[in-house]
Amino acid sequence: MSEPDGPVPHLTARTRAVDPVTSLLPLLDARSPLLFMRRGEGVAGLGEALRLSFTGPDRIARAAETWRRIAAAARVDDPVRTSGSGLIAFGAFTFADDSAFENVLIVPRTIIGRRDGVSWVTEVSVDGDETPAPELAATPLGSEFRLSLQPGAVSPERYLELVADAVSRIRSGGLRKVVLARDLVGHLPEGGDLRRVLVDLALGYPDTWTFAIDGHIGSSPETLVRVNHGKVTARVLAGSIARGADAEADHAAALRLATSTKDLDEHRYAVQSVLDALGPHARSGISASEIPFALKLPNLWHLATNIEGALSDGSSALDLAAALHPTAAVAGTPTAKALEVIRELEPLDRGRYGGPVGWVDAAGDGKWAVSLRSAEIDATGGIRAFAGGGILAASEPEVELAETKLKFRPIVEAFG
């Protein structure tokens, strides 16, 4: 349904602790999984008690306000009282204001969670709906499949042209950075079990946020925002380099990244955009480390900065996601000019790639990642994966293309 215009639906959520759950993945629906997890801990969902859809430039802010009204009217019994227990809504939002893809908040009928050795189940009902909740049972994964993803609307050759055009615009002035994306496409085989893709992502990239919401799946290394009892944290990633083939080469790669003027500039723009967005919501300011650190992933080094502060205005995690999106890490600097260039140059709809993906609870706490290393799977099994790079004045088209190949690797390997 669209966002409610009149009285909000009345939800009842009852949480109970259960015997330890070994893995959330076998409990998921094979074709429409709901998941947000890192290092094996997180939340999963079955069925839909409530589905809300939003459109337009203020879609995330309206989702936050709608959720606030729904949560205020809900009855929540949560003796577990940990991150992700009680009433929560999963969400996925588009990068662009005018995307044809759907912006959703989904409240599952059944929520399963595990954290710090505690496992729980939350059952959610809507007043007047007598439909039984989905049965909670682990099921074997479907048959293995392998498929190859091919160039989509932006071929490698076209991407080189786009990067060269962007560099020319940056050097002409008025724009310091723009993020350009390209796509790969494929098709899920009949009966393909998406849990297999999620298993590969979760095992291959355990330190990232592995997610599946409304056909949007991926493993993102970037935390857009986390809110927990008034404390806000975020992690900014911008600037990257391929891992080395051995320990010596890997160390040299990390050192090159840490001393790269181009990557440090890109990172500084991204950090400042987050500080500017979060600053008005914190009573004692938002702090960030002065020097970024090198974050090691299986295929890449990233420049990373952790940001934290204490909220002063009661903002929810979803409110802050609305304030933050889009960051310089996925759009550019200045943001308005970068978005204009993206609209002019990119011949594709990014969907929810680069948008916020995560969950929010009834108190407004929650976790949201930037949707990176991700793909959209439509109702017919069509797959469209995305990867992009931050273009600056010093960018070289061939180097930027190679970076997108590295960023495609998690999704490409998970599918094929």
One Martini backbone bead per residue (centre of mass of N, CA, C, O) as a GRO file, in nm:
protein
  416
    1MET     BB    1   0.101   0.032   0.012
    2SER     BB    2   0.062   0.335   0.064
    3GLU     BB    3   0.078   0.587   0.241
    4PRO     BB    4  -0.101   0.685   0.500
    5ASP     BB    5  -0.359   0.935   0.529
    6GLY     BB    6  -0.491   0.836   0.777
    7PRO     BB    7  -0.524   0.607   0.970
    8VAL     BB    8  -0.327   0.400   1.125
    9PRO     BB    9  -0.203   0.108   1.157
   10HIS     BB   10  -0.241  -0.160   1.388
   11LEU     BB   11   0.020  -0.296   1.574
   12THR     BB   12   0.148  -0.621   1.685
   13ALA     BB   13   0.432  -0.702   1.899
   14ARG     BB   14   0.594  -1.022   1.973
   15THR     BB   15   0.858  -1.119   2.185
   16ARG     BB   16   1.092  -1.403   2.189
   17ALA     BB   17   1.293  -1.619   2.318
   18VAL     BB   18   1.528  -1.851   2.174
   19ASP     BB   19   1.694  -2.075   2.056
   20PRO     BB   20   1.971  -2.092   1.903
   21VAL     BB   21   2.064  -1.954   1.597
   22THR     BB   22   2.284  -2.049   1.360
   23SER     BB   23   2.112  -1.944   1.096
   24LEU     BB   24   1.927  -1.728   0.888
   25LEU     BB   25   1.929  -1.827   0.586
   26PRO     BB   26   1.741  -2.097   0.592
   27LEU     BB   27   1.473  -1.914   0.675
   28LEU     BB   28   1.439  -1.801   0.409
   29ASP     BB   29   1.315  -1.690   0.129
   30ALA     BB   30   1.412  -1.785  -0.188
   31ARG     BB   31   1.272  -1.523  -0.359
   32SER     BB   32   1.202  -1.318  -0.082
   33PRO     BB   33   1.424  -1.198   0.093
   34LEU     BB   34   1.490  -1.093   0.443
   35LEU     BB   35   1.790  -0.890   0.516
   36PHE     BB   36   2.025  -0.796   0.796
   37MET     BB   37   2.384  -0.854   0.800
   38ARG     BB   38   2.671  -0.928   1.028
   39ARG     BB   39   2.859  -1.180   1.121
   40GLY     BB   40   2.568  -1.344   1.153
   41GLU     BB   41   2.427  -1.078   1.251
   42GLY     BB   42   2.065  -1.006   1.287
   43VAL     BB   43   1.794  -0.973   1.049
   44ALA     BB   44   1.482  -1.139   0.965
   45GLY     BB   45   1.213  -1.214   0.720
   46LEU     BB   46   0.853  -1.301   0.706
   47GLY     BB   47   0.657  -1.169   0.527
   48GLU     BB   48   0.363  -0.926   0.537
   49ALA     BB   49   0.210  -0.690   0.736
   50LEU     BB   50   0.362  -0.434   0.598
   51ARG     BB   51   0.338  -0.200   0.310
   52LEU     BB   52   0.534   0.080   0.201
   53SER     BB   53   0.508   0.358  -0.032
   54PHE     BB   54   0.738   0.591  -0.202
   55THR     BB   55   0.775   0.932  -0.333
   56GLY     BB   56   1.010   1.149  -0.413
   57PRO     BB   57   1.225   1.377  -0.265
   58ASP     BB   58   1.069   1.312   0.039
   59ARG     BB   59   1.053   0.997   0.093
   60ILE     BB   60   1.223   0.949   0.355
   61ALA     BB   61   1.090   1.158   0.543
   62ARG     BB   62   0.801   1.036   0.514
   63ALA     BB   63   0.875   0.760   0.621
   64ALA     BB   64   0.961   0.856   0.902
   65GLU     BB   65   0.686   0.982   0.982
   66THR     BB   66   0.509   0.735   0.936
   67TRP     BB   67   0.659   0.548   1.134
   68ARG     BB   68   0.612   0.716   1.388
   69ARG     BB   69   0.300   0.676   1.388
   70ILE     BB   70   0.296   0.367   1.389
   71ALA     BB   71   0.469   0.320   1.646
   72ALA     BB   72   0.285   0.485   1.845
   73ALA     BB   73   0.029   0.273   1.786
   74ALA     BB   74   0.180   0.039   1.890
   75ARG     BB   75   0.216  -0.294   2.019
   76VAL     BB   76   0.491  -0.376   2.246
   77ASP     BB   77   0.651  -0.695   2.324
   78ASP     BB   78   0.997  -0.671   2.471
   79PRO     BB   79   1.212  -0.863   2.665
   80VAL     BB   80   1.490  -0.852   2.511
   81ARG     BB   81   1.616  -0.575   2.442
   82THR     BB   82   1.755  -0.541   2.145
   83SER     BB   83   1.903  -0.512   1.856
   84GLY     BB   84   1.604  -0.584   1.659
   85SER     BB   85   1.392  -0.597   1.852
   86GLY     BB   86   1.077  -0.606   1.796
   87LEU     BB   87   0.970  -0.349   1.609
   88ILE     BB   88   1.024  -0.360   1.250
   89ALA     BB   89   1.162  -0.200   0.949
   90PHE     BB   90   1.226  -0.247   0.630
   91GLY     BB   91   1.454  -0.077   0.387
   92ALA     BB   92   1.435   0.079   0.045
   93PHE     BB   93   1.611   0.330  -0.149
   94THR     BB   94   1.656   0.547  -0.385
   95PHE     BB   95   1.873   0.751  -0.537
   96ALA     BB   96   1.654   0.878  -0.708
   97ASP     BB   97   1.370   1.070  -0.723
   98ASP     BB   98   1.277   0.938  -1.035
   99SER     BB   99   1.262   0.652  -0.996
  100ALA     BB  100   1.107   0.339  -1.089
  101PHE     BB  101   1.165   0.241  -0.828
  102GLU     BB  102   1.098   0.123  -0.513
  103ASN     BB  103   0.992   0.261  -0.202
  104VAL     BB  104   1.041   0.084   0.113
  105LEU     BB  105   0.838  -0.049   0.380
  106ILE     BB  106   0.883  -0.354   0.583
  107VAL     BB  107   0.667  -0.560   0.774
  108PRO     BB  108   0.691  -0.843   0.910
  109ARG     BB  109   0.540  -1.116   1.049
  110THR     BB  110   0.835  -1.241   1.082
  111ILE     BB  111   1.108  -1.215   1.318
  112ILE     BB  112   1.462  -1.281   1.305
  113GLY     BB  113   1.722  -1.299   1.563
  114ARG     BB  114   2.085  -1.223   1.620
  115ARG     BB  115   2.276  -1.145   1.932
  116ASP     BB  116   2.509  -1.209   2.151
  117GLY     BB  117   2.372  -1.516   2.181
  118VAL     BB  118   2.088  -1.406   2.097
  119SER     BB  119   1.756  -1.524   2.030
  120TRP     BB  120   1.465  -1.429   1.820
  121VAL     BB  121   1.101  -1.374   1.803
  122THR     BB  122   0.872  -1.184   1.594
  123GLU     BB  123   0.524  -1.115   1.602
  124VAL     BB  124   0.309  -0.971   1.349
  125SER     BB  125   0.008  -0.774   1.363
  126VAL     BB  126  -0.305  -0.678   1.220
  127ASP     BB  127  -0.581  -0.539   1.261
  128GLY     BB  128  -0.805  -0.784   1.114
  129ASP     BB  129  -0.575  -0.998   1.064
  130GLU     BB  130  -0.598  -1.369   1.034
  131THR     BB  131  -0.341  -1.446   0.915
  132PRO     BB  132  -0.112  -1.664   0.927
  133ALA     BB  133   0.192  -1.714   1.007
  134PRO     BB  134   0.475  -1.804   0.906
  135GLU     BB  135   0.669  -2.067   0.893
  136LEU     BB  136   0.938  -2.167   1.103
  137ALA     BB  137   1.189  -2.296   0.876
  138ALA     BB  138   1.436  -2.482   0.773
  139THR     BB  139   1.573  -2.500   0.439
  140PRO     BB  140   1.698  -2.618   0.176
  141LEU     BB  141   1.891  -2.545  -0.065
  142GLY     BB  142   1.904  -2.500  -0.372
  143SER     BB  143   2.030  -2.533  -0.653
  144GLU     BB  144   2.292  -2.484  -0.818
  145PHE     BB  145   2.428  -2.187  -0.985
  146ARG     BB  146   2.537  -2.041  -1.307
  147LEU     BB  147   2.617  -1.703  -1.407
  148SER     BB  148   2.639  -1.437  -1.641
  149LEU     BB  149   2.741  -1.102  -1.657
  150GLN     BB  150   2.649  -0.831  -1.865
  151PRO     BB  151   2.647  -0.568  -2.032
  152GLY     BB  152   2.452  -0.290  -2.036
  153ALA     BB  153   2.386   0.039  -2.078
  154VAL     BB  154   2.702   0.041  -1.978
  155SER     BB  155   2.973   0.007  -2.126
  156PRO     BB  156   3.304   0.013  -2.107
  157GLU     BB  157   3.338   0.217  -2.338
  158ARG     BB  158   3.129   0.422  -2.229
  159TYR     BB  159   3.265   0.474  -1.958
  160LEU     BB  160   3.519   0.609  -2.063
  161GLU     BB  161   3.365   0.850  -2.182
  162LEU     BB  162   3.230   0.952  -1.922
  163VAL     BB  163   3.487   1.009  -1.765
  164ALA     BB  164   3.613   1.211  -1.962
  165ASP     BB  165   3.380   1.412  -1.942
  166ALA     BB  166   3.396   1.462  -1.637
  167VAL     BB  167   3.687   1.566  -1.624
  168SER     BB  168   3.635   1.811  -1.804
  169ARG     BB  169   3.426   1.945  -1.615
  170ILE     BB  170   3.605   1.971  -1.366
  171ARG     BB  171   3.834   2.145  -1.506
  172SER     BB  172   3.622   2.386  -1.566
  173GLY     BB  173   3.449   2.394  -1.315
  174GLY     BB  174   3.208   2.353  -1.032
  175LEU     BB  175   3.352   2.061  -1.002
  176ARG     BB  176   3.507   1.797  -0.802
  177LYS     BB  177   3.285   1.554  -0.795
  178VAL     BB  178   3.183   1.235  -0.955
  179VAL     BB  179   2.955   0.966  -0.969
  180LEU     BB  180   2.992   0.677  -1.175
  181ALA     BB  181   2.790   0.433  -1.337
  182ARG     BB  182   2.743   0.082  -1.398
  183ASP     BB  183   2.627  -0.222  -1.574
  184LEU     BB  184   2.484  -0.549  -1.516
  185VAL     BB  185   2.340  -0.842  -1.677
  186GLY     BB  186   2.072  -1.091  -1.614
  187HIS     BB  187   1.944  -1.433  -1.529
  188LEU     BB  188   1.750  -1.616  -1.342
  189PRO     BB  189   1.687  -1.919  -1.288
  190GLU     BB  190   1.463  -2.141  -1.261
  191GLY     BB  191   1.432  -2.156  -0.915
  192GLY     BB  192   1.621  -1.967  -0.795
  193ASP     BB  193   1.823  -1.935  -0.502
  194LEU     BB  194   1.904  -1.648  -0.324
  195ARG     BB  195   2.054  -1.773  -0.079
  196ARG     BB  196   2.313  -1.844  -0.231
  197VAL     BB  197   2.409  -1.557  -0.271
  198LEU     BB  198   2.412  -1.479   0.033
  199VAL     BB  199   2.617  -1.687   0.124
  200ASP     BB  200   2.853  -1.584  -0.048
  201LEU     BB  201   2.857  -1.299   0.068
  202ALA     BB  202   2.881  -1.366   0.375
  203LEU     BB  203   3.145  -1.541   0.349
  204GLY     BB  204   3.324  -1.341   0.168
  205TYR     BB  205   3.183  -1.068   0.341
  206PRO     BB  206   3.153  -1.045   0.673
  207ASP     BB  207   3.213  -0.713   0.718
  208THR     BB  208   2.947  -0.673   0.584
  209TRP     BB  209   2.630  -0.578   0.463
  210THR     BB  210   2.394  -0.815   0.432
  211PHE     BB  211   2.125  -0.793   0.185
  212ALA     BB  212   1.747  -0.825   0.161
  213ILE     BB  213   1.513  -0.610  -0.024
  214ASP     BB  214   1.288  -0.628  -0.255
  215GLY     BB  215   1.516  -0.750  -0.464
  216HIS     BB  216   1.757  -0.624  -0.294
  217ILE     BB  217   2.107  -0.705  -0.321
  218GLY     BB  218   2.397  -0.736  -0.089
  219SER     BB  219   2.740  -0.600   0.012
  220SER     BB  220   2.810  -0.352   0.239
  221PRO     BB  221   3.079  -0.141   0.374
  222GLU     BB  222   2.867   0.105   0.428
  223THR     BB  223   2.777   0.315   0.687
  224LEU     BB  224   2.548   0.552   0.712
  225VAL     BB  225   2.369   0.470   0.987
  226ARG     BB  226   2.357   0.472   1.355
  227VAL     BB  227   2.108   0.408   1.615
  228ASN     BB  228   2.161   0.414   1.989
  229HIS     BB  229   2.039   0.568   2.239
  230GLY     BB  230   2.140   0.862   2.099
  231LYS     BB  231   2.357   0.731   1.923
  232VAL     BB  232   2.578   0.822   1.653
  233THR     BB  233   2.689   0.641   1.357
  234ALA     BB  234   2.957   0.623   1.106
  235ARG     BB  235   3.083   0.518   0.772
  236VAL     BB  236   3.337   0.625   0.554
  237LEU     BB  237   3.376   0.562   0.198
  238ALA     BB  238   3.671   0.672   0.009
  239GLY     BB  239   3.871   0.519  -0.168
  240SER     BB  240   4.067   0.289  -0.377
  241ILE     BB  241   4.231  -0.046  -0.390
  242ALA     BB  242   4.389  -0.308  -0.482
  243ARG     BB  243   4.495  -0.591  -0.387
  244GLY     BB  244   4.758  -0.776  -0.329
  245ALA     BB  245   4.918  -1.081  -0.408
  246ASP     BB  246   5.091  -1.012  -0.154
  247ALA     BB  247   5.209  -0.886   0.131
  248GLU     BB  248   5.391  -0.671   0.002
  249ALA     BB  249   5.187  -0.563  -0.212
  250ASP     BB  250   4.965  -0.496  -0.009
  251HIS     BB  251   5.117  -0.284   0.154
  252ALA     BB  252   5.176  -0.098  -0.087
  253ALA     BB  253   4.882  -0.039  -0.156
  254ALA     BB  254   4.801   0.091   0.113
  255LEU     BB  255   5.013   0.320   0.094
  256ARG     BB  256   4.916   0.449  -0.168
  257LEU     BB  257   4.638   0.522  -0.064
  258ALA     BB  258   4.729   0.693   0.195
  259THR     BB  259   4.904   0.896  -0.030
  260SER     BB  260   4.670   0.980  -0.213
  261THR     BB  261   4.548   1.268  -0.327
  262LYS     BB  262   4.295   1.179  -0.474
  263ASP     BB  263   4.173   0.998  -0.243
  264LEU     BB  264   4.182   1.208  -0.014
  265ASP     BB  265   3.993   1.408  -0.149
  266GLU     BB  266   3.751   1.222  -0.180
  267HIS     BB  267   3.725   1.162   0.124
  268ARG     BB  268   3.686   1.450   0.233
  269TYR     BB  269   3.419   1.508   0.094
  270ALA     BB  270   3.258   1.276   0.228
  271VAL     BB  271   3.296   1.355   0.524
  272GLN     BB  272   3.180   1.645   0.511
  273SER     BB  273   2.890   1.566   0.425
  274VAL     BB  274   2.827   1.417   0.693
  275LEU     BB  275   2.886   1.640   0.896
  276ASP     BB  276   2.678   1.844   0.781
  277ALA     BB  277   2.422   1.657   0.824
  278LEU     BB  278   2.465   1.584   1.143
  279GLY     BB  279   2.523   1.840   1.312
  280PRO     BB  280   2.219   1.952   1.371
  281HIS     BB  281   2.163   1.668   1.563
  282ALA     BB  282   2.399   1.762   1.769
  283ARG     BB  283   2.490   1.886   2.082
  284SER     BB  284   2.831   1.807   2.074
  285GLY     BB  285   2.880   1.709   1.814
  286ILE     BB  286   3.082   1.580   1.549
  287SER     BB  287   3.313   1.313   1.520
  288ALA     BB  288   3.639   1.274   1.357
  289SER     BB  289   3.895   1.147   1.229
  290GLU     BB  290   4.172   1.297   1.089
  291ILE     BB  291   4.264   1.008   0.985
  292PRO     BB  292   4.241   0.776   0.772
  293PHE     BB  293   4.177   0.437   0.723
  294ALA     BB  294   4.258   0.110   0.625
  295LEU     BB  295   4.029  -0.101   0.470
  296LYS     BB  296   3.996  -0.453   0.469
  297LEU     BB  297   3.922  -0.646   0.193
  298PRO     BB  298   3.931  -0.913  -0.014
  299ASN     BB  299   3.972  -0.691  -0.286
  300LEU     BB  300   4.008  -0.423  -0.098
  301TRP     BB  301   4.100  -0.094  -0.034
  302HIS     BB  302   3.990   0.150   0.205
  303LEU     BB  303   3.898   0.454   0.289
  304ALA     BB  304   3.835   0.537   0.642
  305THR     BB  305   3.568   0.683   0.855
  306ASN     BB  306   3.473   0.752   1.178
  307ILE     BB  307   3.152   0.851   1.318
  308GLU     BB  308   3.035   1.056   1.605
  309GLY     BB  309   2.747   1.105   1.838
  310ALA     BB  310   2.494   1.312   1.998
  311LEU     BB  311   2.173   1.345   2.016
  312SER     BB  312   1.921   1.638   2.035
  313ASP     BB  313   1.624   1.577   1.848
  314GLY     BB  314   1.510   1.270   1.812
  315SER     BB  315   1.619   1.128   1.585
  316SER     BB  316   1.605   0.895   1.356
  317ALA     BB  317   1.754   0.684   1.144
  318LEU     BB  318   1.567   0.779   0.907
  319ASP     BB  319   1.609   1.079   0.931
  320LEU     BB  320   1.921   1.061   0.877
  321ALA     BB  321   1.904   0.931   0.601
  322ALA     BB  322   1.764   1.177   0.475
  323ALA     BB  323   1.995   1.384   0.540
  324LEU     BB  324   2.235   1.223   0.389
  325HIS     BB  325   2.088   1.188   0.129
  326PRO     BB  326   2.334   1.222  -0.074
  327THR     BB  327   2.646   1.148  -0.068
  328ALA     BB  328   2.961   1.201  -0.191
  329ALA     BB  329   3.022   0.890  -0.230
  330VAL     BB  330   2.753   0.870  -0.454
  331ALA     BB  331   2.776   1.162  -0.606
  332GLY     BB  332   2.929   1.442  -0.487
  333THR     BB  333   3.106   1.767  -0.561
  334PRO     BB  334   2.869   1.924  -0.550
  335THR     BB  335   2.575   1.772  -0.523
  336ALA     BB  336   2.390   1.920  -0.725
  337LYS     BB  337   2.591   1.911  -0.962
  338ALA     BB  338   2.638   1.606  -0.967
  339LEU     BB  339   2.343   1.523  -1.026
  340GLU     BB  340   2.327   1.669  -1.294
  341VAL     BB  341   2.552   1.503  -1.435
  342ILE     BB  342   2.430   1.226  -1.398
  343ARG     BB  343   2.171   1.283  -1.562
  344GLU     BB  344   2.331   1.348  -1.830
  345LEU     BB  345   2.525   1.079  -1.852
  346GLU     BB  346   2.340   0.855  -1.740
  347PRO     BB  347   2.171   0.570  -1.911
  348LEU     BB  348   2.039   0.510  -1.609
  349ASP     BB  349   1.879   0.328  -1.349
  350ARG     BB  350   1.992   0.272  -1.023
  351GLY     BB  351   1.789   0.263  -0.820
  352ARG     BB  352   1.910   0.140  -0.501
  353TYR     BB  353   2.171   0.226  -0.577
  354GLY     BB  354   2.306   0.440  -0.325
  355GLY     BB  355   2.101   0.382  -0.118
  356PRO     BB  356   1.912   0.320   0.148
  357VAL     BB  357   1.968   0.029   0.370
  358GLY     BB  358   1.745  -0.131   0.624
  359TRP     BB  359   1.652  -0.040   0.970
  360VAL     BB  360   1.367   0.025   1.197
  361ASP     BB  361   1.236   0.103   1.502
  362ALA     BB  362   1.003   0.212   1.735
  363ALA     BB  363   1.237   0.417   1.863
  364GLY     BB  364   1.444   0.483   1.599
  365ASP     BB  365   1.627   0.273   1.579
  366GLY     BB  366   1.919   0.173   1.369
  367LYS     BB  367   2.027   0.041   1.036
  368TRP     BB  368   2.229   0.192   0.770
  369ALA     BB  369   2.314   0.150   0.437
  370VAL     BB  370   2.497   0.166   0.154
  371SER     BB  371   2.419   0.067  -0.163
  372LEU     BB  372   2.653  -0.173  -0.235
  373ARG     BB  373   2.724  -0.436  -0.404
  374SER     BB  374   2.461  -0.454  -0.607
  375ALA     BB  375   2.117  -0.583  -0.685
  376GLU     BB  376   1.849  -0.631  -0.909
  377ILE     BB  377   1.544  -0.832  -0.877
  378ASP     BB  378   1.293  -0.925  -1.058
  379ALA     BB  379   0.997  -1.100  -1.114
  380THR     BB  380   1.150  -1.256  -1.374
  381GLY     BB  381   1.482  -1.258  -1.296
  382GLY     BB  382   1.607  -1.000  -1.342
  383ILE     BB  383   1.941  -0.861  -1.363
  384ARG     BB  384   2.093  -0.565  -1.192
  385ALA     BB  385   2.411  -0.437  -1.170
  386PHE     BB  386   2.632  -0.221  -0.968
  387ALA     BB  387   2.896   0.030  -1.037
  388GLY     BB  388   3.137   0.274  -0.903
  389GLY     BB  389   3.304   0.606  -0.926
  390GLY     BB  390   3.519   0.859  -0.829
  391ILE     BB  391   3.546   1.164  -0.999
  392LEU     BB  392   3.835   1.349  -1.086
  393ALA     BB  393   4.074   1.543  -1.225
  394ALA     BB  394   4.291   1.283  -1.194
  395SER     BB  395   4.141   1.094  -1.360
  396GLU     BB  396   4.144   0.766  -1.518
  397PRO     BB  397   3.952   0.578  -1.711
  398GLU     BB  398   4.096   0.297  -1.681
  399VAL     BB  399   4.107   0.301  -1.371
  400GLU     BB  400   3.800   0.329  -1.320
  401LEU     BB  401   3.717   0.071  -1.462
  402ALA     BB  402   3.881  -0.121  -1.283
  403GLU     BB  403   3.729  -0.048  -1.022
  404THR     BB  404   3.451  -0.159  -1.108
  405LYS     BB  405   3.541  -0.451  -1.135
  406LEU     BB  406   3.602  -0.488  -0.834
  407LYS     BB  407   3.310  -0.406  -0.733
  408PHE     BB  408   3.165  -0.647  -0.887
  409ARG     BB  409   3.280  -0.913  -0.769
  410PRO     BB  410   3.080  -1.008  -0.548
  411ILE     BB  411   2.834  -1.046  -0.742
  412VAL     BB  412   2.958  -1.215  -0.967
  413GLU     BB  413   3.046  -1.453  -0.777
  414ALA     BB  414   2.765  -1.516  -0.648
  415PHE     BB  415   2.637  -1.594  -0.937
  416GLY     BB  416   2.927  -1.739  -1.089
   0.00000   0.00000   0.00000
